[in-house]
């Protein structure tokens, strides 16, 4: 079992690797660490609230042999950007028999519970990973569009203090969103720089989520079996592990135990894009990161990301971002 970490934007993130696998496996329930050094569960029991106006986030990566039910941090002062990376979970409000929101792997949504009595059920699985960003309600309302469904509906629910979710059908975690989550979890800034960095990334996450909401063809995994979703997650992992020499669609389908038709269909349902589209977007996001953070040559980056010729990489980069990679190097 791994840790559940809660942070604010003003403190360095504690490493999840501080505990060994054996120590974590011996724990009966997740360990909660709060940003100010206080135990988050004890804080919740004492009915403590996060500081007004502060963004916080928690990241959980665990292995569960049985269902885990945990209380949610609920406050009319905060909304929650919830990202289900692996595994399945559900949120229940009060005594309602039907879950308020249910999540499969690789889905996200924007939730608001106000002060309602809510619980999260985490389904058992060898790999369960989730990230929750707690956003002050005033901060969210500042960026939430005032018109257009579902934005106006959520705004009304928040102002009325009623539980709400942005979309009835969850949204897919795209490569761009995954890149932002990675940056958020691995932020190296401290103090006011970290505060500004995290706020900027949260605004970016909201922008990407709102953009998906406005797309008429937003995919849904409704009707997909969990085994099919796991196959697509496996396919995604194989794609990213073999960027330098991608395999064909038919070979990829055979590797994950399906055929080419269902690979194309189910992959787009889970990730919101084609296999090639996912690979290309991921490559471009990685390229931009490598250009910004390192001193590697454009040709070396192109080769590392699976492009045979640097010119092909340059063309793809300009088509994706609208400018040449040399602009960043300059």
Secondary structure, 3 states (H helix, E strand, C coil): CCCEEEEECCCCCCCHHHCCHHHHHHCCCCCEECCCCCCHHHHHHCCCCCCCCCCEEEEEEEEECCCEEEECCCCCCEEEEEEEEECCEEEEECCCCCCCEEECCCEEEEEECCCCCEEEEECCEEEEEEEEEEEEHHHHHHHCCCCCCCHHHHHHHHHCCCCEECCCCCEECCHHHHHHHHHHHCCCCCHHHHHHHHHHHHHHHHHHHHHHHCCCCCCCCCCCCHHHHHHHHHHHHHHHHCHHHCCCHHHHHHHHCCCHHHHHHHHHHHHCCCHHHHHHHHHHHHHHHHHHHCCCCHHHHHHHCCCCCHHHHHHHHHHHHCCCHHHHHC
